[in-house]
Amino acid sequence: MATLKDVKARIATVLQTVPGIGRVYARMRPVNLQSVEISDFVADGVLNCCFVQRGSADFEGKGGDTPPLVSQWDVISVHAFYAVQDSSSSEDIFDLLVDQMLWAILTDSVYPKFLAQTVKRSRVPKLKTVDFRRFGPSAVLCHHAEITIQVMTQTSNS
């Protein structure tokens, strides 16, 4: 059975296929040095990065079964950041990137692919948040989006 780490790595791999996407990490990356911010989170001269992490987990089960049949549903969150440039169309670029990320995740998560068989089932990805956030030690103002997908990672009878 694939691990949660495998699921996050698969989503990161899928995101890396999106044209115009910047740096993609299968985990959250803390940044406290401006030099690291530039070297690890800037692509083509623009702060442009994504982080994949587990946002939450729920259990679903049938209590009358012996042993109980329990499924674990993990919510995987993708946090995307793209530096705001008021004089250019950074919002348009970011909107297009977000749409392409949603479609890439959707295409790879449905039957029969199920994120390269790393999950048992998945639900349709959702755009949960679009806002502005400051990023890193330089406090760059960025477009930010959170995309979530709920995936069944394991069951008690698997």
Buried (B, 14 or more C-beta within 10 A) or exposed (E): EBEBEBBBBBBBBBBEEBEBBBBBBBEEEEBEEEEBBEEBBBBEEBBBBBBBBBBEEEEEEEEEEEEEBBBBBBBBBBBBBBBBEEEEEBBEBBBBBBEBBBEBBBEBBBEEBBBBEBBBBBBEBEBBEBEEBEBBEEEBBBBBBBBBBBBBBBBEEE
